[in-house]
Amino acid sequence: MKTKRWLCGLLSLLFALSACDGSKKSSPVSVLMKRATGWPYEVLVVMEQDVWKGEAGRLLHDELTASIPGLPQNEPTMRITYAEPQHFDGLLRYVRNIIQVQVDSSLYTKVFTRKETDRWASGQEVLSVYAPSSLLLAEYFQKEGASLVAYLGRKELERRAAALEEAHSSLVSRLVEERFHARLFAPEEMCSYKDTTDFFWVTDHGRNGRMDFVVYSFPYTDARTFTLDYLVAKRDSVLGANIPGAYPNSYMTTEKRFAPSFTAVEKQGTYCAVVRGLWEMEGDMMGGPFVSHACLDEKRQRVVVAEAFVYAPHTTKANLMRRAEASLWTFRVEE
């Protein structure tokens, strides 16, 4: 009886703690769950060895290790760990990203996928793929493999963006809100900035890899504003005037030999254009990757752009760019 009362009391306490901390939306179950393990952009693939070594496994492997777009050198999208189903137990079940595949003609008549969050650990994403044959599985990965990898990539961005909401540069947050009526959560290490009426630039002066953010705005005229050519031309105009190089008459511009990409997205009901490409210093030898989010501010009839660019000539750039891009996913124009 005492044990029963003690368990009831513990559950009541956990429910009370969950109710008090509404911002984190915790539950007694999530409080008791083990945290997911592993590095960001690391995935555990669980499938039979003959399937993994066959065409379906090769197609999935190629999608997971495809080069990250917008970088000047090849860097894989995900890091892969492999396990056979009979060895998938213990600590392996707590890995942050898992793709488990089951091929069984007696159980399935078509290929389908189930997505689960927090299945065995909190902060975990599990993609379960079921197929009646290896042939149909290969066809599925050929068509949908990229979207599965993109899903895991979005979840990693969301994790990092959520962490930035808890810990970010209060200086950047305050100045962006005051100047642009917008929200941007940048990493806490941002330390040096340039602030004018319509242009804001901040950097972390990193020694092993530097991360910079810029925010600027301009009037919205018509729908042609949200085209790749227009946004790149505006970028070159604004950044060329505000970001000088180390030598006289050197300035930032967009690298034209590798065409930037354009993607339209919607963030909390606001139209936003994502431009990704490479930057360089005209008259200098500096360069690197950038990504920008151009959001429509309907209330003020303007476009507000937040951009991140990285300079890391002697090292890989994926981790820096992903940290920077997570900040951009926190970027919002206030109503």
NORMO-V125213 format. One record per residue. N is the residue number from 0. RES is the residue in three letters. PSI is psi in whole degrees, 0 to 359 (999 if undefined). NEAR is the number of other C-alpha atoms within 12 Angstrom. Layout:
n=N res=RES psi=PSI near=NEAR
n=N res=RES psi=PSI near=NEAR
This chain:
n=0 res=MET psi=317 near=7
n=1 res=LYS psi=319 near=8
n=2 res=THR psi=319 near=9
n=3 res=LYS psi=316 near=10
n=4 res=ARG psi=323 near=11
n=5 res=TRP psi=318 near=12
n=6 res=LEU psi=320 near=13
n=7 res=CYS psi=319 near=14
n=8 res=GLY psi=321 near=14
n=9 res=LEU psi=316 near=16
n=10 res=LEU psi=320 near=19
n=11 res=SER psi=319 near=16
n=12 res=LEU psi=317 near=17
n=13 res=LEU psi=320 near=21
n=14 res=PHE psi=320 near=22
n=15 res=ALA psi=317 near=17
n=16 res=LEU psi=321 near=21
n=17 res=SER psi=318 near=21
n=18 res=ALA psi=325 near=16
n=19 res=CYS psi=331 near=14
n=20 res=ASP psi=65 near=15
n=21 res=GLY psi=334 near=12
n=22 res=SER psi=329 near=13
n=23 res=LYS psi=351 near=16
n=24 res=LYS psi=45 near=15
n=25 res=SER psi=162 near=21
n=26 res=SER psi=160 near=23
n=27 res=PRO psi=324 near=20
n=28 res=VAL psi=313 near=19
n=29 res=SER psi=329 near=24
n=30 res=VAL psi=322 near=23
n=31 res=LEU psi=346 near=18
n=32 res=MET psi=149 near=18
n=33 res=LYS psi=144 near=20
n=34 res=ARG psi=144 near=21
n=35 res=ALA psi=147 near=29
n=36 res=THR psi=170 near=25
n=37 res=GLY psi=170 near=25
n=38 res=TRP psi=155 near=20
n=39 res=PRO psi=142 near=31
n=40 res=TYR psi=31 near=38
n=41 res=GLU psi=136 near=30
n=42 res=VAL psi=140 near=39
n=43 res=LEU psi=124 near=40
n=44 res=VAL psi=126 near=39
n=45 res=VAL psi=113 near=37
n=46 res=MET psi=163 near=34
n=47 res=GLU psi=147 near=24
n=48 res=GLN psi=322 near=23
n=49 res=ASP psi=328 near=18
n=50 res=VAL psi=318 near=32
n=51 res=TRP psi=323 near=30
n=52 res=LYS psi=353 near=18
n=53 res=GLY psi=193 near=19
n=54 res=GLU psi=319 near=23
n=55 res=ALA psi=315 near=34
n=56 res=GLY psi=321 near=35
n=57 res=ARG psi=318 near=25
n=58 res=LEU psi=317 near=28
n=59 res=LEU psi=316 near=40
n=60 res=HIS psi=315 near=35
n=61 res=ASP psi=324 near=23
n=62 res=GLU psi=317 near=28
n=63 res=LEU psi=329 near=36
n=64 res=THR psi=10 near=26
n=65 res=ALA psi=150 near=23
n=66 res=SER psi=140 near=21
n=67 res=ILE psi=127 near=29
n=68 res=PRO psi=148 near=29
n=69 res=GLY psi=4 near=32
n=70 res=LEU psi=151 near=36
n=71 res=PRO psi=347 near=31
n=72 res=GLN psi=165 near=20
n=73 res=ASN psi=124 near=16
n=74 res=GLU psi=131 near=22
n=75 res=PRO psi=148 near=25
n=76 res=THR psi=314 near=34
n=77 res=MET psi=157 near=34
n=78 res=ARG psi=132 near=27
n=79 res=ILE psi=135 near=29
n=80 res=THR psi=139 near=27
n=81 res=TYR psi=144 near=30
n=82 res=ALA psi=143 near=25
n=83 res=GLU psi=153 near=23
n=84 res=PRO psi=324 near=23
n=85 res=GLN psi=345 near=14
n=86 res=HIS psi=3 near=17
n=87 res=PHE psi=87 near=23
n=88 res=ASP psi=182 near=14
n=89 res=GLY psi=227 near=11
n=90 res=LEU psi=337 near=17
n=91 res=LEU psi=332 near=29
n=92 res=ARG psi=351 near=32
n=93 res=TYR psi=3 near=29
n=94 res=VAL psi=143 near=38
n=95 res=ARG psi=325 near=38
n=96 res=ASN psi=124 near=48
n=97 res=ILE psi=133 near=45
n=98 res=ILE psi=113 near=43
n=99 res=GLN psi=136 near=37
n=100 res=VAL psi=134 near=39
n=101 res=GLN psi=125 near=35
n=102 res=VAL psi=119 near=33
n=103 res=ASP psi=111 near=22
n=104 res=SER psi=340 near=17
n=105 res=SER psi=344 near=12
n=106 res=LEU psi=332 near=14
n=107 res=TYR psi=144 near=19
n=108 res=THR psi=349 near=15
n=109 res=LYS psi=168 near=22
n=110 res=VAL psi=134 near=28
n=111 res=PHE psi=160 near=24
n=112 res=THR psi=142 near=24
n=113 res=ARG psi=129 near=20
n=114 res=LYS psi=129 near=22
n=115 res=GLU psi=137 near=24
n=116 res=THR psi=137 near=22
n=117 res=ASP psi=43 near=27
n=118 res=ARG psi=308 near=26
n=119 res=TRP psi=346 near=28
n=120 res=ALA psi=153 near=29
n=121 res=SER psi=142 near=28
n=122 res=GLY psi=23 near=32
n=123 res=GLN psi=145 near=37
n=124 res=GLU psi=129 near=41
n=125 res=VAL psi=124 near=35
n=126 res=LEU psi=117 near=32
n=127 res=SER psi=123 near=26
n=128 res=VAL psi=127 near=36
n=129 res=TYR psi=137 near=31
n=130 res=ALA psi=148 near=31
n=131 res=PRO psi=340 near=23
n=132 res=SER psi=158 near=27
n=133 res=SER psi=327 near=33
n=134 res=LEU psi=311 near=22
n=135 res=LEU psi=328 near=26
n=136 res=LEU psi=318 near=37
n=137 res=ALA psi=318 near=30
n=138 res=GLU psi=321 near=22
n=139 res=TYR psi=314 near=28
n=140 res=PHE psi=327 near=32
n=141 res=GLN psi=324 near=22
n=142 res=LYS psi=319 near=18
n=143 res=GLU psi=358 near=24
n=144 res=GLY psi=318 near=30
n=145 res=ALA psi=322 near=25
n=146 res=SER psi=327 near=19
n=147 res=LEU psi=317 near=34
n=148 res=VAL psi=320 near=39
n=149 res=ALA psi=324 near=22
n=150 res=TYR psi=313 near=26
n=151 res=LEU psi=324 near=35
n=152 res=GLY psi=319 near=30
n=153 res=ARG psi=321 near=23
n=154 res=LYS psi=324 near=29
n=155 res=GLU psi=319 near=33
n=156 res=LEU psi=318 near=27
n=157 res=GLU psi=321 near=25
n=158 res=ARG psi=312 near=31
n=159 res=ARG psi=323 near=31
n=160 res=ALA psi=320 near=28
n=161 res=ALA psi=322 near=25
n=162 res=ALA psi=324 near=23
n=163 res=LEU psi=330 near=30
n=164 res=GLU psi=331 near=27
n=165 res=GLU psi=325 near=18
n=166 res=ALA psi=111 near=19
n=167 res=HIS psi=174 near=27
n=168 res=SER psi=113 near=27
n=169 res=SER psi=331 near=22
n=170 res=LEU psi=309 near=27
n=171 res=VAL psi=315 near=38
n=172 res=SER psi=315 near=32
n=173 res=ARG psi=314 near=20
n=174 res=LEU psi=322 near=29
n=175 res=VAL psi=321 near=39
n=176 res=GLU psi=317 near=23
n=177 res=GLU psi=318 near=21
n=178 res=ARG psi=322 near=25
n=179 res=PHE psi=2 near=36
n=180 res=HIS psi=47 near=26
n=181 res=ALA psi=166 near=32
n=182 res=ARG psi=133 near=34
n=183 res=LEU psi=123 near=46
n=184 res=PHE psi=105 near=38
n=185 res=ALA psi=159 near=46
n=186 res=PRO psi=152 near=37
n=187 res=GLU psi=335 near=26
n=188 res=GLU psi=358 near=24
n=189 res=MET psi=129 near=28
n=190 res=CYS psi=341 near=23
n=191 res=SER psi=136 near=22
n=192 res=TYR psi=160 near=24
n=193 res=LYS psi=128 near=23
n=194 res=ASP psi=118 near=23
n=195 res=THR psi=186 near=19
n=196 res=THR psi=313 near=16
n=197 res=ASP psi=17 near=27
n=198 res=PHE psi=131 near=30
n=199 res=PHE psi=133 near=37
n=200 res=TRP psi=129 near=35
n=201 res=VAL psi=147 near=37
n=202 res=THR psi=162 near=32
n=203 res=ASP psi=355 near=28
n=204 res=HIS psi=36 near=19
n=205 res=GLY psi=137 near=19
n=206 res=ARG psi=322 near=14
n=207 res=ASN psi=3 near=17
n=208 res=GLY psi=122 near=26
n=209 res=ARG psi=139 near=35
n=210 res=MET psi=128 near=40
n=211 res=ASP psi=150 near=42
n=212 res=PHE psi=143 near=46
n=213 res=VAL psi=148 near=45
n=214 res=VAL psi=131 near=47
n=215 res=TYR psi=166 near=36
n=216 res=SER psi=160 near=35
n=217 res=PHE psi=159 near=27
n=218 res=PRO psi=144 near=22
n=219 res=TYR psi=127 near=24
n=220 res=THR psi=304 near=16
n=221 res=ASP psi=184 near=14
n=222 res=ALA psi=338 near=17
n=223 res=ARG psi=347 near=11
n=224 res=THR psi=322 near=25
n=225 res=PHE psi=63 near=32
n=226 res=THR psi=157 near=22
n=227 res=LEU psi=314 near=27
n=228 res=ASP psi=317 near=19
n=229 res=TYR psi=314 near=22
n=230 res=LEU psi=324 near=38
n=231 res=VAL psi=319 near=37
n=232 res=ALA psi=319 near=21
n=233 res=LYS psi=319 near=29
n=234 res=ARG psi=312 near=39
n=235 res=ASP psi=323 near=26
n=236 res=SER psi=311 near=19
n=237 res=VAL psi=311 near=28
n=238 res=LEU psi=328 near=36
n=239 res=GLY psi=326 near=24
n=240 res=ALA psi=338 near=18
n=241 res=ASN psi=346 near=24
n=242 res=ILE psi=94 near=32
n=243 res=PRO psi=159 near=22
n=244 res=GLY psi=187 near=22
n=245 res=ALA psi=344 near=15
n=246 res=TYR psi=159 near=15
n=247 res=PRO psi=138 near=11
n=248 res=ASN psi=19 near=15
n=249 res=SER psi=145 near=21
n=250 res=TYR psi=162 near=27
n=251 res=MET psi=141 near=32
n=252 res=THR psi=174 near=35
n=253 res=THR psi=131 near=37
n=254 res=GLU psi=119 near=28
n=255 res=LYS psi=346 near=18
n=256 res=ARG psi=337 near=12
n=257 res=PHE psi=107 near=18
n=258 res=ALA psi=131 near=20
n=259 res=PRO psi=162 near=30
n=260 res=SER psi=158 near=26
n=261 res=PHE psi=131 near=25
n=262 res=THR psi=132 near=21
n=263 res=ALA psi=131 near=21
n=264 res=VAL psi=169 near=19
n=265 res=GLU psi=126 near=18
n=266 res=LYS psi=110 near=21
n=267 res=GLN psi=46 near=16
n=268 res=GLY psi=1 near=15
n=269 res=THR psi=131 near=23
n=270 res=TYR psi=137 near=24
n=271 res=CYS psi=136 near=33
n=272 res=ALA psi=129 near=34
n=273 res=VAL psi=120 near=35
n=274 res=VAL psi=132 near=41
n=275 res=ARG psi=135 near=36
n=276 res=GLY psi=203 near=36
n=277 res=LEU psi=144 near=35
n=278 res=TRP psi=160 near=40
n=279 res=GLU psi=163 near=33
n=280 res=MET psi=116 near=28
n=281 res=GLU psi=125 near=26
n=282 res=GLY psi=12 near=18
n=283 res=ASP psi=175 near=18
n=284 res=MET psi=7 near=18
n=285 res=MET psi=154 near=28
n=286 res=GLY psi=173 near=29
n=287 res=GLY psi=188 near=38
n=288 res=PRO psi=155 near=44
n=289 res=PHE psi=160 near=45
n=290 res=VAL psi=138 near=44
n=291 res=SER psi=149 near=45
n=292 res=HIS psi=115 near=47
n=293 res=ALA psi=114 near=47
n=294 res=CYS psi=140 near=45
n=295 res=LEU psi=126 near=39
n=296 res=ASP psi=89 near=27
n=297 res=GLU psi=321 near=20
n=298 res=LYS psi=319 near=16
n=299 res=ARG psi=5 near=20
n=300 res=GLN psi=58 near=19
n=301 res=ARG psi=171 near=25
n=302 res=VAL psi=131 near=36
n=303 res=VAL psi=127 near=46
n=304 res=VAL psi=130 near=46
n=305 res=ALA psi=128 near=48
n=306 res=GLU psi=146 near=46
n=307 res=ALA psi=136 near=45
n=308 res=PHE psi=154 near=48
n=309 res=VAL psi=141 near=45
n=310 res=TYR psi=110 near=36
n=311 res=ALA psi=75 near=28
n=312 res=PRO psi=338 near=21
n=313 res=HIS psi=16 near=15
n=314 res=THR psi=174 near=19
n=315 res=THR psi=159 near=24
n=316 res=LYS psi=353 near=33
n=317 res=ALA psi=313 near=33
n=318 res=ASN psi=317 near=30
n=319 res=LEU psi=315 near=30
n=320 res=MET psi=323 near=38
n=321 res=ARG psi=322 near=36
n=322 res=ARG psi=317 near=38
n=323 res=ALA psi=318 near=44
n=324 res=GLU psi=329 near=42
n=325 res=ALA psi=323 near=36
n=326 res=SER psi=319 near=44
n=327 res=LEU psi=331 near=45
n=328 res=TRP psi=350 near=42
n=329 res=THR psi=353 near=33
n=330 res=PHE psi=124 near=43
n=331 res=ARG psi=144 near=34
n=332 res=VAL psi=128 near=38
n=333 res=GLU psi=149 near=25
n=334 res=GLU psi=999 near=17
